[in-house]
C-alpha cells in the first residue's frame, strides 16, 4: 500500500493490463483501499494492438516509452511505477530508462525475447 500511495502513474504492458483488467475493476474483498488505489491511479498502457482499455483512468500510450516517460517525469517525479511486462522491461533496459521509474518486482513473459 505504501508503494501505491507513492505512485502517480502505473506503467504497464498489454499482457499485464489484460490480467489486471480481468481482476481489479470488479475486485472485492479484504483490501478495499488497495482496490480503490489500483482503480483510481492513472495507468499508461503500452500496446501495439489495443485500441482502448476498459479500466478507470487507463489510457493507451501514443508515443514511444522514452517520450512518454520524459513527458510524465517532470509532473510525477518518482511517482512512476512500472508493473510487469518483460517486453517493456527489456525496452527500459535497452533505452537506459531504469532509473526513471520505480520497479515492481514482477515480470510476465511468454518467451518472446
C-alpha positions, 0 to 999 in steps of 0.5 A: 500500500505504501508503494501505491500511495507513492505512485502517480502513474502505473506503467504497464504492458498489454499482457499485464493490463489484460490480467489486471483488467480481468481482476481489479475493476470488479475486485472485492474483498479484504483490501478495499483501499488497495482496490480503490488505489489500483482503480483510481491511479492513472495507468499508461498502457503500452500496446501495439494492438489495443485500441482502448482499455476498459479500466478507470483512468487507463489510457493507451500510450501514443508515443514511444516509452522514452517520450512518454516517460520524459513527458510524465517525469517532470509532473510525477517525479518518482511517482512512476511505477512500472508493473510487469511486462518483460517486453517493456522491461527489456525496452527500459533496459535497452533505452537506459530508462531504469532509473526513471521509474520505480520497479515492481518486482514482477515480470510476465513473459511468454518467451518472446525475447 
